[in-house]
Amino acid sequence: MLETIERLYDEIHGPKLTPYELLENVKLPNYISVEFGKGSEDEIKAYTKCILEDGSTAVFIYTFDKANKLLSLKSKVNDIEEEIFNRKTEIERFYKANLKSLKPISKAI
C-alpha cells in the first residue's frame, strides 16, 4: 500500500518535466525550436517543434502551472491534435484503479 500512496503522491505533486528541461530539446538534431509564453490563466505554455522520422513536422504543447508542474501535454501532427498527458485525468485514472487499496480496511467507531 505504501508504494501505491507514493505513486499517487507523485501523480499529484511530481513535476514529471519542468520548463527548464525542455530547453535541452533544442540541442537535439531533429528539433527546430522551443518557445515559451503565458496561457490564459497565467500558466506557462511551451511549444516545441521538431521533425519526425517520416519527415512531418510535430508541435508539442506543454502547459505548466506556476510551480512549474506539468499539467498537460498535447501533440499536433498533420493538423491532428492529440492529448498525450493530462495530470487531472491521470490522477483520476490512478485513483480508480487503486481505490480498494486506498480505502481503510476498518471503520472508526
Secondary structure, DSSP 4 states (H G I P E B T S, - for coil): -HHHHHHHHHHHH--SS-HHHHGGGGGSTTEEEEEEEE-TTS-EEEEEEEE-TTS-EEEEEEEE-TT--EEEEEEEETTEEEEEEEHHHHHHHHHHHTHHHHS-SS---
